[in-house]
Amino acid sequence: MKKWMILALSVFVLVACGSEEDGNEAIIDEAEAFIEHLENGDFEAASGYFSDEMKEQLSAEELEQVYGELNEMLGELVSYEYSDMQVPEEGVQSLIFAAEFETTSASLIVTFDDHQEIIGFFVQ
């Protein structure tokens, strides 16, 4: 009986961890899609990932302007790769991507709320 209990607990833990990883994969995919829209110049689609509050603060046109200024300073985005996720507070996830631009390396930080909407985008 004890062996079955341990086996059942092990299966439960594996399932729980798997669903968390699936959730992480989903949000990583969302962040990568956002970055790809930026790269392709589809700022309307990129801003579609924003929360309502973020949309009020940064329109698609303003995002285009900001991204253009970023490209002027750092060059074109050459490559990026997911490197880490941080949870600065409950309901907020910041995904960090190691990025290579034409002239330098930087971190792209895409921050999501608990509805998987972007509430922040930073380059560090």
DOBA-130063 format. One line per 3 residues: their letters; for each residue x, y, z of N, C-alpha, C. Coordinates in nm, 3 decimals. Layout:
N
a> X Y Z X Y Z X Y Z ~ ...
***
This chain:
124
mkk> 0.082 -0.119 0.000 0.000 0.000 0.000 0.087 0.126 0.000 ~ 0.194 0.121 0.079 0.283 0.235 0.088 0.346 0.266 -0.048 ~ 0.385 0.160 -0.123 0.446 0.178 -0.254 0.349 0.248 -0.350
wmi> 0.222 0.210 -0.345 0.122 0.272 -0.433 0.104 0.419 -0.399 ~ 0.107 0.451 -0.271 0.093 0.588 -0.228 0.210 0.673 -0.278 ~ 0.330 0.619 -0.266 0.450 0.690 -0.313 0.444 0.706 -0.465
lal> 0.403 0.600 -0.535 0.390 0.607 -0.680 0.287 0.711 -0.720 ~ 0.172 0.712 -0.655 0.067 0.809 -0.685 0.115 0.950 -0.660 ~ 0.185 0.972 -0.550 0.239 1.104 -0.518 0.342 1.147 -0.622
svf> 0.427 1.054 -0.665 0.527 1.084 -0.767 0.461 1.125 -0.898 ~ 0.357 1.052 -0.938 0.285 1.085 -1.061 0.221 1.223 -1.048 ~ 0.161 1.252 -0.932 0.099 1.382 -0.910 0.202 1.494 -0.923
vlv> 0.318 1.477 -0.863 0.423 1.578 -0.869 0.469 1.598 -1.012 ~ 0.488 1.490 -1.086 0.529 1.501 -1.226 0.424 1.573 -1.310 ~ 0.298 1.543 -1.289 0.191 1.610 -1.363 0.187 1.757 -1.328
acg> 0.200 1.790 -1.200 0.198 1.929 -1.158 0.315 2.006 -1.218 ~ 0.433 1.947 -1.217 0.549 2.014 -1.276 0.533 2.027 -1.427 ~ 0.479 1.927 -1.491 0.458 1.933 -1.635 0.364 2.044 -1.673
see> 0.257 2.064 -1.598 0.161 2.169 -1.634 0.223 2.306 -1.612 ~ 0.312 2.321 -1.512 0.381 2.448 -1.492 0.475 2.475 -1.608 ~ 0.547 2.371 -1.652 0.636 2.387 -1.767 0.557 2.423 -1.891
dgn> 0.441 2.361 -1.911 0.357 2.394 -2.026 0.314 2.541 -2.019 ~ 0.280 2.587 -1.899 0.242 2.727 -1.881 0.358 2.819 -1.912 ~ 0.478 2.780 -1.869 0.596 2.860 -1.901 0.621 2.862 -2.050
eai> 0.607 2.747 -2.115 0.627 2.741 -2.260 0.529 2.833 -2.332 ~ 0.406 2.836 -2.286 0.304 2.920 -2.351 0.341 3.067 -2.341 ~ 0.385 3.110 -2.224 0.418 3.252 -2.207 0.548 3.287 -2.280
ide> 0.641 3.191 -2.286 0.764 3.213 -2.364 0.729 3.229 -2.511 ~ 0.639 3.144 -2.560 0.593 3.154 -2.700 0.529 3.290 -2.726 ~ 0.449 3.340 -2.631 0.385 3.471 -2.645 0.491 3.581 -2.656
aea> 0.591 3.575 -2.569 0.696 3.676 -2.570 0.775 3.671 -2.701 ~ 0.805 3.550 -2.747 0.879 3.536 -2.873 0.798 3.587 -2.990 ~ 0.668 3.563 -2.990 0.582 3.614 -3.097 0.581 3.767 -3.096
fie> 0.575 3.825 -2.977 0.580 3.972 -2.965 0.709 4.026 -3.025 ~ 0.823 3.965 -2.989 0.952 4.010 -3.040 0.958 3.993 -3.192 ~ 0.905 3.883 -3.243 0.905 3.860 -3.388 0.823 3.967 -3.460
hle> 0.711 4.006 -3.402 0.631 4.114 -3.463 0.711 4.244 -3.467 ~ 0.786 4.271 -3.361 0.871 4.390 -3.360 0.974 4.382 -3.472 ~ 1.041 4.267 -3.481 1.143 4.246 -3.584 1.087 4.266 -3.725
ngd> 0.965 4.218 -3.746 0.902 4.225 -3.878 0.834 4.359 -3.906 ~ 0.837 4.449 -3.809 0.777 4.580 -3.828 0.626 4.580 -3.819 ~ 0.568 4.476 -3.762 0.422 4.468 -3.745 0.387 4.516 -3.604
fea> 0.391 4.648 -3.586 0.373 4.707 -3.454 0.228 4.703 -3.408 ~ 0.137 4.697 -3.500 -0.005 4.681 -3.465 -0.026 4.545 -3.399 ~ 0.030 4.441 -3.460 0.018 4.306 -3.401 0.093 4.298 -3.269
asg> 0.211 4.359 -3.262 0.290 4.357 -3.138 0.213 4.424 -3.025 ~ 0.151 4.537 -3.053 0.078 4.609 -2.948 -0.050 4.534 -2.908 ~ -0.092 4.440 -2.989 -0.207 4.357 -2.956 -0.183 4.268 -2.834
yfs> -0.057 4.248 -2.798 -0.022 4.169 -2.680 -0.026 4.253 -2.552 ~ -0.040 4.386 -2.566 -0.039 4.475 -2.451 -0.167 4.466 -2.369 ~ -0.153 4.491 -2.240 -0.271 4.509 -2.154 -0.338 4.640 -2.195
dem> -0.461 4.659 -2.153 -0.532 4.784 -2.186 -0.457 4.906 -2.135 ~ -0.404 4.895 -2.015 -0.329 5.006 -1.956 -0.204 5.037 -2.038 ~ -0.135 4.934 -2.081 -0.014 4.952 -2.162 -0.050 5.016 -2.297
keq> -0.164 4.974 -2.355 -0.208 5.032 -2.482 -0.235 5.180 -2.469 ~ -0.286 5.222 -2.352 -0.311 5.364 -2.328 -0.180 5.442 -2.318 ~ -0.077 5.379 -2.266 0.051 5.445 -2.247 0.140 5.443 -2.371
lsa> 0.122 5.341 -2.457 0.209 5.325 -2.573 0.130 5.270 -2.691 ~ 0.099 5.356 -2.786 0.023 5.313 -2.905 0.116 5.237 -3.000 ~ 0.058 5.175 -3.101 0.138 5.103 -3.202 0.233 5.199 -3.272
eel> 0.188 5.321 -3.298 0.273 5.421 -3.364 0.389 5.461 -3.274 ~ 0.362 5.477 -3.146 0.469 5.513 -3.052 0.567 5.396 -3.035 ~ 0.514 5.274 -3.035 0.600 5.156 -3.028 0.692 5.152 -3.148
eqv> 0.640 5.182 -3.265 0.721 5.185 -3.386 0.833 5.288 -3.373 ~ 0.801 5.404 -3.319 0.900 5.510 -3.302 1.008 5.466 -3.202 ~ 0.966 5.409 -3.090 1.061 5.364 -2.988 1.151 5.255 -3.043
yge> 1.092 5.160 -3.115 1.172 5.050 -3.169 1.269 5.102 -3.277 ~ 1.225 5.200 -3.353 1.313 5.262 -3.452 1.433 5.330 -3.386 ~ 1.408 5.400 -3.276 1.516 5.465 -3.202 1.612 5.360 -3.143
lne> 1.555 5.250 -3.096 1.637 5.140 -3.044 1.728 5.086 -3.153 ~ 1.675 5.068 -3.272 1.755 5.018 -3.384 1.863 5.118 -3.423 ~ 1.834 5.247 -3.414 1.935 5.348 -3.444 2.051 5.341 -3.345
mlg> 2.020 5.316 -3.219 2.123 5.312 -3.115 2.202 5.181 -3.116 ~ 2.133 5.068 -3.133 2.197 4.937 -3.117 2.216 4.861 -3.248 ~ 2.153 4.906 -3.353 2.154 4.831 -3.478 2.037 4.734 -3.481
elv> 2.027 4.660 -3.587 1.919 4.562 -3.602 1.937 4.448 -3.502 ~ 1.825 4.389 -3.462 1.829 4.271 -3.377 1.875 4.153 -3.463 ~ 1.986 4.090 -3.422 2.044 3.981 -3.499 1.990 3.847 -3.450
sye> 1.985 3.830 -3.318 1.936 3.704 -3.261 1.895 3.728 -3.116 ~ 1.814 3.636 -3.067 1.776 3.641 -2.926 1.742 3.500 -2.881 ~ 1.757 3.477 -2.750 1.730 3.345 -2.695 1.678 3.362 -2.553
ysd> 1.573 3.289 -2.521 1.518 3.290 -2.386 1.625 3.247 -2.288 ~ 1.638 3.322 -2.176 1.739 3.284 -2.078 1.686 3.266 -1.937 ~ 1.580 3.339 -1.899 1.536 3.329 -1.761 1.395 3.388 -1.745
mqv> 1.330 3.344 -1.636 1.202 3.402 -1.598 1.211 3.443 -1.452 ~ 1.166 3.564 -1.423 1.163 3.612 -1.285 1.020 3.649 -1.250 ~ 0.987 3.634 -1.123 0.855 3.669 -1.073 0.875 3.777 -0.966
pee> 0.880 3.904 -1.009 0.908 4.012 -0.914 0.798 4.032 -0.809 ~ 0.677 3.995 -0.845 0.565 4.001 -0.751 0.457 3.905 -0.800 ~ 0.365 3.871 -0.712 0.261 3.776 -0.749 0.180 3.829 -0.867
gvq> 0.157 3.743 -0.965 0.078 3.780 -1.082 0.158 3.850 -1.191 ~ 0.289 3.861 -1.173 0.375 3.928 -1.271 0.491 3.836 -1.305 ~ 0.517 3.819 -1.434 0.630 3.737 -1.480 0.712 3.818 -1.579
sli> 0.841 3.824 -1.555 0.933 3.892 -1.647 1.018 3.788 -1.716 ~ 1.010 3.784 -1.847 1.090 3.691 -1.927 1.209 3.766 -1.982 ~ 1.325 3.707 -1.966 1.449 3.771 -2.008 1.508 3.694 -2.125
faa> 1.540 3.768 -2.230 1.600 3.710 -2.350 1.738 3.771 -2.370 ~ 1.839 3.688 -2.390 1.972 3.736 -2.427 1.965 3.773 -2.574 ~ 1.999 3.897 -2.606 1.984 3.946 -2.743 2.116 3.998 -2.797
efe> 2.135 3.973 -2.925 2.250 4.027 -2.997 2.199 4.126 -3.101 ~ 2.247 4.248 -3.090 2.218 4.349 -3.191 2.343 4.366 -3.276 ~ 2.333 4.443 -3.382 2.449 4.461 -3.471 2.570 4.518 -3.398
tts> 2.547 4.605 -3.299 2.658 4.673 -3.235 2.686 4.631 -3.091 ~ 2.594 4.556 -3.028 2.612 4.522 -2.888 2.520 4.408 -2.845 ~ 2.545 4.360 -2.725 2.457 4.261 -2.663 2.368 4.333 -2.562
asl> 2.251 4.280 -2.540 2.159 4.339 -2.443 2.061 4.232 -2.396 ~ 1.983 4.267 -2.296 1.875 4.180 -2.250 1.742 4.242 -2.289 ~ 1.654 4.162 -2.346 1.517 4.205 -2.372 1.433 4.149 -2.259
ivt> 1.357 4.234 -2.194 1.274 4.192 -2.081 1.129 4.221 -2.116 ~ 1.050 4.115 -2.125 0.908 4.125 -2.157 0.832 4.085 -2.030 ~ 0.751 4.177 -1.977 0.683 4.152 -1.851 0.534 4.134 -1.875
fdd> 0.480 4.026 -1.819 0.339 3.990 -1.836 0.265 4.000 -1.703 ~ 0.135 4.030 -1.712 0.049 4.021 -1.595 -0.010 3.881 -1.586 ~ -0.099 3.860 -1.492 -0.155 3.725 -1.473 -0.256 3.686 -1.580
hqe> -0.287 3.779 -1.672 -0.375 3.748 -1.786 -0.294 3.722 -1.913 ~ -0.163 3.709 -1.896 -0.068 3.691 -2.006 -0.074 3.805 -2.107 ~ -0.090 3.926 -2.055 -0.083 4.046 -2.137 0.043 4.122 -2.098
iig> 0.106 4.184 -2.195 0.231 4.255 -2.170 0.203 4.386 -2.096 ~ 0.276 4.403 -1.985 0.265 4.526 -1.907 0.397 4.601 -1.903 ~ 0.498 4.548 -1.971 0.627 4.615 -1.977 0.719 4.552 -2.079
ffv> 0.799 4.636 -2.143 0.901 4.589 -2.237 1.024 4.677 -2.217 ~ 1.137 4.614 -2.184 1.257 4.689 -2.151 1.376 4.630 -2.224 ~ 1.473 4.714 -2.251 1.599 4.671 -2.307 1.707 4.716 -2.210
q> 1.789 4.622 -2.168 1.891 4.652 -2.067 2.027 4.609 -2.114
***
